[in-house]
Amino acid sequence: MKNLEVEIIDLDHFGRGIAKTDKPIFVENSLIGEVVKIKITKEKKKYLEAQVIKFIKTSPYRVNSKCPYYDKCGGCDLLHMDYHEQLKYKEKKVREIIKKFSGLECVKKIVPSVQFNYRNKVTLHVNKKIGYYQRKSYEIVAIGNCLIADVKINNLIEKFQKCNLDGINKIVIRVTDKESMLIFDGGRIDISKFKDVDTIIVDNKILTGRGYIKEQIGKLKFVISPTSFFQVNKVGMINIYNKVLEYVDKDSNVLDLYCGTGTIGIYVCNKVKEVLGIEINEEAIADALVNKKLNNLSNINFKAGDVGKILSDNKFKVDNVIVDPPRSGLDENAIKNIIQIEPQKIIYVSCDPVTLARDLNILKQNYKVVEITPFDMFCNTYHVECVALLEK
């Protein structure tokens, strides 16, 4: 197909520009109002995909990306867009999705975060060079400095450039305000080059340190093990947890579903009467119990297993339910259990507005959806987190 000149009239939910001829064309790295010459890269029955060859007219909201890898790396999607426009785009996206799939119009203003150096965890792939995967590919883009990664992570990436990484397939770097952890998959590493790293793990064997690192939020402390889930943006995480804390009822009994390592339940402990955290992953529950002990808490307990069985065995009276499910949202059984429990409030933390809207469409038959607040947890990407408040 020949090259086309088109005008971008909207953005899709993945941050791509939309142009229309006889069918929609999704154009990467383009903004509303721009006129671009494009090359078609994929033809489908109902739509086309394209790349920009030349900008004829650019948007006033276009910015020059500071990242030299942006045109290839798959880590960011919106670095060409002014940050305030990114926020407006994400807020609009949430409003559209929630209205389309649940008929609700109760989305509040988005809560911003820090735009750069926020990620406390990255996964680097190694094969003659070290970096991230190229967009839609397993080709490695060599990375020297990542704009969205913590400065401590970038310092370690710089050190890797001078190391022999033969036999190593993957490196995970996790950092907190004061500590750092390196997890190597395959090969050998000269650990003498990383004396300032608190914990080094190679092929599941702890070579140095305790095998975990600690993070502190206010007076609360949390352990982060190699496989623990912990939000990658601390500022964004605190914003979300403060919203949950605002919503939860004082002196209530709280059920924390998909509790992971217990961070949200522990965060609200001082306001509520009692918390029961439930999570299917036994390793996460082991970390949650460590976190409970670390913070000297007596009003929170954690159980691994099926929600329905645990609740019937524990006879736990529930006033508020907090859910923080994976991207796939709540499963049918979880929704059924929540409705049977009849809590006064449901506080739903979501990392995907589409599955959130789907679940709210079911829950709204029994609960009023009071409000939904979007949060910019993953700045410079199309992803957006939300917290929804439901009342009986």
C-alpha positions in Angstrom: 0.0 0.0 0.0 1.2 3.5 -0.9 2.2 6.1 1.8 -0.7 8.2 3.0 -1.1 11.7 4.4 -3.6 11.8 7.3 -4.8 13.9 10.2 -4.8 12.4 13.7 -8.3 12.9 15.2 -8.1 11.0 18.5 -5.9 8.7 20.6 -6.7 5.0 21.3 -6.4 3.4 24.8 -2.8 2.4 24.0 -1.7 6.0 23.3 -1.7 5.6 19.5 -3.1 8.2 17.2 -6.2 7.5 15.3 -6.7 8.5 11.6 -9.6 7.5 9.4 -9.9 6.7 5.8 -12.3 3.9 4.8 -11.3 2.2 8.1 -9.4 3.3 11.3 -5.6 3.6 11.2 -3.7 3.4 14.4 -0.5 5.5 14.2 2.3 5.2 16.8 4.0 8.3 18.1 1.3 10.7 16.9 -0.9 13.3 18.7 -4.3 14.8 18.1 -4.3 17.5 15.5 -1.1 16.4 13.8 -0.9 15.9 10.0 1.5 13.1 9.2 2.7 11.1 6.2 2.5 7.5 7.2 3.6 4.0 6.1 1.1 1.1 6.7 2.8 -1.6 8.7 -0.1 -4.0 9.2 -3.4 -4.6 7.4 -6.3 -6.2 9.2 -9.9 -6.7 8.1 -11.3 -3.8 10.3 -8.2 -1.6 10.8 -4.7 -0.7 9.8 -1.5 0.0 11.8 1.0 2.6 10.6 4.3 4.4 11.4 5.0 8.1 10.9 7.4 8.8 8.0 7.2 12.6 8.1 5.5 15.2 10.3 3.7 17.9 8.2 2.0 19.6 11.1 2.9 18.9 14.8 0.9 19.3 18.0 1.7 22.1 20.5 1.7 19.3 23.1 4.5 17.4 21.4 7.8 17.4 23.3 11.2 16.1 22.3 11.8 12.8 24.1 14.9 13.0 26.3 15.3 9.2 25.9 17.7 8.1 23.1 16.1 4.6 23.0 12.4 5.8 22.9 11.9 5.0 19.2 12.8 1.3 19.8 12.4 0.4 23.5 9.1 -1.0 24.6 9.2 0.5 28.1 7.4 3.9 27.5 4.6 4.9 25.2 4.0 8.6 25.8 7.4 10.3 26.1 6.5 12.4 23.1 3.5 14.0 25.0 3.6 16.9 27.4 3.1 15.4 30.9 0.0 17.5 31.7 -1.5 16.2 28.4 -0.6 12.6 29.5 -2.7 13.2 32.6 -5.6 14.6 30.6 -5.4 11.7 28.2 -5.4 9.1 31.0 -8.3 10.7 32.8 -10.3 10.9 29.6 -9.5 7.3 28.8 -10.8 6.1 32.2 -14.0 8.2 31.8 -14.6 6.7 28.4 -14.0 3.1 29.4 -16.0 3.3 32.6 -19.0 4.9 30.8 -18.8 2.5 27.9 -18.6 -0.8 29.9 -20.5 0.1 33.1 -22.6 3.1 32.2 -21.2 5.1 35.1 -20.1 8.8 35.2 -18.4 9.2 38.5 -14.7 9.5 37.6 -12.8 12.2 39.5 -9.6 14.1 38.6 -6.5 12.1 38.1 -3.8 12.2 40.8 -0.3 12.8 39.2 3.0 11.4 40.3 6.7 12.0 39.6 7.4 11.7 35.8 11.0 10.4 35.9 13.2 8.1 38.0 10.3 6.5 39.8 10.7 2.8 39.0 12.2 0.8 41.9 12.4 -2.4 39.9 13.6 -3.3 36.3 14.2 -6.5 34.4 17.2 -6.4 32.1 17.8 -9.0 29.3 21.3 -10.1 28.4 22.5 -11.5 25.1 25.9 -9.9 24.1 24.3 -6.6 25.1 22.2 -5.6 28.1 18.9 -3.8 28.0 15.1 -4.0 27.5 13.2 -5.7 24.8 12.4 -3.8 21.7 8.7 -2.9 21.2 6.8 -6.0 19.9 10.0 -8.0 19.7 12.5 -10.1 21.7 15.4 -8.1 20.2 17.4 -6.4 23.0 17.8 -2.6 23.0 21.1 -1.8 24.8 20.4 0.6 27.7 22.9 2.8 29.4 20.5 5.0 31.4 16.7 4.6 31.8 14.8 7.9 32.4 12.0 6.2 34.4 14.3 4.0 36.6 15.6 5.0 40.1 19.0 6.7 40.0 20.4 3.7 42.1 19.3 1.4 39.3 21.0 3.5 36.6 24.2 3.4 38.6 24.1 -0.4 38.6 23.4 -0.5 34.9 26.5 1.6 34.3 28.5 -0.9 36.3 27.2 -3.8 34.2 28.7 -2.2 31.1 32.2 -3.0 32.6 31.3 -6.6 33.7 31.7 -10.0 32.1 28.0 -11.1 31.7 28.7 -14.4 29.8 26.0 -17.0 30.5 23.7 -14.5 32.2 20.2 -14.4 30.7 18.4 -11.9 32.8 19.1 -9.5 35.7 16.4 -8.1 38.0 17.3 -5.0 40.0 15.1 -4.0 42.9 15.9 -0.9 45.1 14.3 0.9 48.1 15.2 4.3 49.5 18.3 2.8 51.3 18.8 -0.7 50.0 19.3 -2.6 46.7 19.1 -6.2 45.4 20.4 -7.9 42.3 18.9 -11.2 41.0 20.9 -13.0 38.3 19.5 -15.7 36.1 22.3 -18.0 34.8 26.1 -17.5 34.6 28.5 -16.2 37.1 29.2 -12.7 38.4 32.1 -11.1 40.1 30.3 -9.9 43.3 33.4 -7.9 44.4 32.3 -5.2 41.9 29.0 -4.8 43.8 30.1 -4.4 47.4 27.5 -1.6 47.9 24.6 -3.9 47.0 22.8 -5.3 50.0 21.6 -8.6 48.6 22.9 -10.6 45.6 21.1 -13.8 44.4 22.3 -16.0 41.6 20.1 -18.8 40.3 18.0 -18.7 43.5 21.1 -18.9 45.7 21.8 -16.1 48.1 25.4 -15.0 47.7 25.4 -11.9 49.9 22.9 -10.3 52.3 19.6 -11.5 53.8 17.9 -12.5 50.6 15.5 -9.5 50.9 15.5 -5.7 51.2 13.4 -3.4 53.3 11.3 -0.4 52.4 9.9 2.2 54.8 6.7 4.2 54.3 6.2 6.6 57.2 6.7 4.5 60.3 5.8 1.3 58.5 8.4 -1.2 57.3 8.1 -3.8 54.6 10.3 -6.7 53.3 10.7 -7.2 49.6 11.8 -10.7 48.6 13.0 -11.5 45.1 9.5 -12.6 43.9 7.4 -10.3 46.1 4.9 -8.0 44.5 5.6 -4.4 45.5 4.4 -1.4 43.6 7.1 0.0 41.3 6.3 3.6 42.0 6.6 4.5 45.7 5.0 8.0 45.3 2.1 6.6 43.3 1.7 3.8 45.8 1.5 6.2 48.8 -1.1 8.3 46.8 -3.3 5.2 46.3 -2.9 3.9 49.8 -3.8 7.3 51.3 -7.0 7.1 49.2 -7.8 3.7 50.5 -7.1 4.9 54.1 -9.5 7.8 53.5 -12.3 5.5 52.3 -12.0 2.8 55.0 -14.3 3.2 58.0 -12.8 3.9 61.4 -13.0 0.9 63.8 -14.2 -1.4 61.1 -13.4 -5.1 60.4 -11.6 -5.2 57.1 -11.2 -8.0 54.6 -8.2 -7.5 52.3 -8.5 -9.7 49.3 -5.6 -10.4 46.9 -3.6 -9.0 49.8 -0.2 -10.0 48.4 2.5 -9.2 51.0 0.0 -7.3 53.2 1.0 -3.8 52.4 -2.5 -2.2 52.0 -3.9 -4.0 55.1 -1.0 -3.0 57.2 -1.2 0.6 55.9 -4.8 0.9 57.2 -4.3 -1.1 60.5 -4.1 1.9 62.8 -7.5 3.2 61.7 -9.5 0.0 61.8 -10.4 -2.6 64.4 -9.2 -5.7 62.7 -7.9 -6.8 59.2 -7.9 -10.3 57.6 -5.8 -10.6 54.5 -6.4 -13.4 52.1 -4.1 -14.4 49.2 -3.7 -17.6 47.1 0.1 -17.2 46.9 1.7 -18.9 50.0 5.1 -17.2 49.4 3.4 -13.8 49.5 1.6 -14.7 52.7 4.9 -15.7 54.3 6.2 -12.2 53.5 3.0 -10.7 54.8 3.5 -12.5 58.2 7.1 -11.1 58.3 5.7 -7.6 57.7 3.1 -8.0 60.4 5.9 -9.0 62.9 8.2 -6.2 61.6 5.6 -3.6 62.5 4.5 -5.2 65.8 0.9 -5.4 64.8 -1.7 -7.5 66.6 -4.9 -6.6 64.8 -4.0 -8.1 61.4 -3.9 -11.8 60.3 -3.1 -13.4 57.0 -4.3 -16.6 55.4 -3.4 -18.4 52.2 -6.2 -20.1 50.2 -9.8 -19.8 49.0 -11.8 -16.8 50.3 -15.1 -18.7 50.9 -13.5 -21.5 52.9 -11.3 -19.2 55.0 -14.2 -16.9 55.9 -16.5 -19.8 56.9 -13.7 -21.3 59.0 -12.8 -18.0 60.7 -16.3 -16.5 61.2 -14.8 -13.1 60.5 -17.4 -10.3 60.5 -16.7 -8.0 57.6 -17.6 -4.2 57.4 -15.3 -3.2 54.6 -13.7 -5.2 51.8 -10.5 -4.0 50.0 -9.7 -5.8 46.7 -6.5 -5.3 44.7 -6.7 -8.0 42.0 -4.4 -8.7 39.1 -5.0 -7.1 35.6 -7.6 -9.8 34.9 -9.8 -8.3 37.6 -12.1 -10.2 40.0 -13.1 -13.7 39.2 -16.7 -14.9 39.3 -16.2 -16.7 42.6 -14.6 -13.6 44.3 -17.6 -11.4 43.3 -20.0 -14.0 44.5 -18.2 -14.2 47.9 -18.1 -10.4 48.3 -21.8 -10.1 47.6 -22.6 -12.9 50.1 -20.5 -11.2 52.8 -22.6 -8.0 52.4 -19.9 -5.5 53.5 -21.0 -1.8 53.9 -18.2 -0.7 51.6 -16.0 -2.2 48.8 -12.8 -0.4 48.0 -11.5 -1.6 44.6 -7.9 -0.9 43.6 -7.5 -1.6 39.9 -4.6 -1.7 37.4 -6.9 -2.1 34.4 -9.9 0.2 33.8 -11.5 -2.3 31.4 -11.7 -5.1 33.9 -12.7 -2.6 36.6 -15.6 -1.4 34.5 -16.7 -5.0 33.8 -16.7 -5.9 37.5 -18.4 -2.6 38.5 -21.2 -3.4 36.0 -21.9 -6.5 38.1 -21.4 -5.1 41.5 -23.5 -2.0 40.9 -26.6 -4.3 41.1 -25.9 -4.6 44.8 -23.8 -1.5 45.5 -23.7 2.2 44.6 -20.5 3.2 42.9 -19.8 6.5 44.7 -16.6 7.6 42.8 -13.6 6.4 40.9 -10.2 8.1 41.2 -7.5 7.5 38.5 -3.8 7.5 39.6 -0.8 8.0 37.4 1.3 5.1 38.7 3.2 4.4 35.4 4.1 7.8 34.1 5.0 8.0 30.4 3.1 4.8 29.6 -0.6 4.3 28.7 -1.3 2.3 31.9 -3.4 3.9 34.6 -4.5 2.7 38.1 -7.8 3.5 39.7 -9.4 3.3 43.2 -13.2 2.9 43.3 -15.5 3.3 46.3 -18.7 1.3 46.5 -21.3 1.5 49.2 -24.2 -0.8 50.0 
